[in-house]
């Protein structure tokens, strides 16, 4: 019996559900009647009577309002949640494939953020946190000596203090001394400049090194010419042959026998050291004070301060070395020893800049996250209908949130993977981007820990930028969503919660971008100030190169150099050529101490600590140093004429009140045979070491023509002032030097400016470039966010704008309306960002030079730049608003 | 709402409508039921005194469903056609409780005035 058919025939307009329900009722009635004994026709008649009653009831004929079908969900097993998540992920993949441009944008933004963060984390970890490669490296401390609070000009501990402490130690297991130098290696290959370390045998015990082959030299070898080579040198020059043990090498005209190979992993202080030779620490007798680096290993459980106290106490027993102490420390006083954990010694000075950079990169990450969150919010808003249907089909709020978070997590993980890949590719670039003297560059790399960190970060950001929008749309009202039409009634641009949230997101991005912009401007200005600072010499057109001449006697060296300089000066491309015993840019260098007679009757002898340099007469002309008084050195100063000296301005200001010209400087520090005194004939401008930790020191310039024996340094610096462009002159210099000294391992010919950029300016430049890059990305992202919000707003307000246009608003008015919205958001973000910058500026203070954290120019330029970018971002939406056809707009 | 001025027919209709809802809610309070079951029970339990017009049952059920007093669902059991079962909602329980107390008060007032006692 087809009851459903009969009901439908009787009540054709009835709802199918109603029909089905009534049909069941009819069936039940029929079955009950039959069960009570009624015949088939009788039972049917009973039911037909009922159907007639229903037909007469108009209420039944009405179409029923649709209630959402509520189907009981099956009992959820434990794996249902996982299955649900997997389904959400599949759905997310489908969704993203339908909107690839959105997905790509999000992945790109995330990749940039995660890539930058991961790269910098790798640097920070490798430099600041990764343990040093030697066993128990946390017990290694560097030993630093001061006298009367003054640090030495070079080295960190004197032989006097070192030996005094070594006699009896209870806080440290052992003490070692070492000093690095550049030498020319020959034998078993081409001559090459390499770095070696002269060290006491105790160094190997202190660091706990074991040889890869052969042996490491011991205490008995300290006066012998043995050498331990690095693994890389062993492979390069000896092909890794075990028979290399016992072979000979020449280091700066001295022959050494190879006794062992140091594994590269344990190379001290770093992998750039290619060989170790013994250093004997002589007692401090008479005026002999030698300085070197000190290293100690604390006994377990001993704090550095305890060791320092012991060192200080023992150091007090060191013999007094009079003038030499004065020369090296700039004063006399009791010995004070400090023990600094070795990791701090190497990485300490980059800690603050690295922290600043990490802060900057985290801000960049925040911008990326906020930007993507705003994007996701807009997408979620446009999917209200879909989400409402999902909810109607039985999805709980938690399900909706899970779906949105799954989509965001997918994007974040993809972006994170791209970012980590980017960081991995960039890690090779770290070697070239970081300055040569940046500590622990070899330890920087993307390892498992860093990858884990990057992955965790991308998942966290995924959850954050997924959760925020999800929480806003998790309770969609189906009826309202389906009934609404897209262009809602007119009102101001920030009426809906979602639009408000997006506006806030853009303001936040603008704020963060302005913080980064201010920092970038401050560091950029610092770098420019450093570059353009008046150093006293012309850095751009002066070429310099290091010429090692270890194999010659000092007199022979001087003669060679004089001849070379003459050849160079004869070349038409070269204006001046000179040589010096030291590079003008080295703040360290040799030091001497002597007494000057009292300036007036009442005063006592003046103790002088100054840096003497041996230079050729054309030195000042080549460098472009201004002569402030008297005359420079000249060719007329010969070995037989009156010995003369030129001093720098700092020397004059510190030691000579009255007219300096004519004052006598003793020359005893050049050697015992120099009993004469030199007359000051001129005062030159200071060579300033801008930005370096050491201030300008008093300097004395002696003529090489008058002191041929003075060229004791094995390496001379050649200086050439070029007439024309430096590029061609470089080749000329190289050619002439090679021709004169074919066997010398000449260094690269670079301008002084390039040398600066590679040394003292390297880090300021790096920081400025990095911050500028972050700021540029931040501005781009914030600008894109602003553009997105305004475009959305214009499309939402199409009808409103149409109404305004219809009522007489001009194009300019409409443009102004949109621009005002954009400017409001920008100004809000800018104000917050500038306030934050004012507060955060103090963390930058140690990195700045020539500008203060509250630099007016910066705080005027940053808002202008930001507003300009905002204006650009606003143009397209504003023009779209201006080009609206009111009729079309009202109809839409 | 009952006022003394209503005509008797209207009063009877109102009473019936109000009572039908009360009856449905009370029956569903015990457990979920489908429409035919509700109809049979009302006839059976009232011992025929409430001559229940089945035709009006379903409009009542639908009305109550629109007012969220009850909730109808299609339940499919193995081997059977699906049937529409009704369940009382939380709102329905509240209305049931309030209607019960209203009827209670009504009866008490009646008995006080007319000395009618209920079983």
Contacts between the chains, C-beta under 8 A, distances in Angstrom:
chain1	res1	chain2	res2	distance
A	17	B	84	7.6
A	18	B	58	7.2
A	18	B	62	7.8
A	20	B	84	7.7
A	21	B	35	6.1
A	21	B	58	7.0
A	21	B	84	5.0
A	22	B	58	6.9
A	24	B	34	7.4
A	24	B	35	7.7
A	24	B	36	6.9
A	24	B	81	7.1
A	24	B	83	5.9
A	24	B	84	7.4
A	25	B	35	5.6
A	25	B	36	4.8
A	25	B	39	7.5
A	25	B	54	7.7
A	25	B	58	7.8
A	28	B	36	4.1
A	29	B	36	7.1
A	32	B	40	7.8
A	50	B	54	6.3
A	50	B	55	7.4
A	53	B	53	7.4
A	53	B	54	7.2
A	53	B	55	3.9
A	54	B	55	5.4
A	54	B	58	7.7
A	56	B	55	7.3
A	57	B	55	4.9
A	57	B	56	7.1
A	57	B	59	6.6
A	59	B	59	3.9
A	59	B	62	7.8
A	60	B	55	7.8
A	60	B	58	6.4
A	60	B	59	6.3
A	64	B	62	6.3
A	65	B	66	6.3
A	67	B	65	6.8
A	67	B	72	7.6
A	69	B	74	7.4
A	70	B	71	7.1
A	70	B	73	5.7
A	71	B	73	7.6
A	72	B	73	7.4
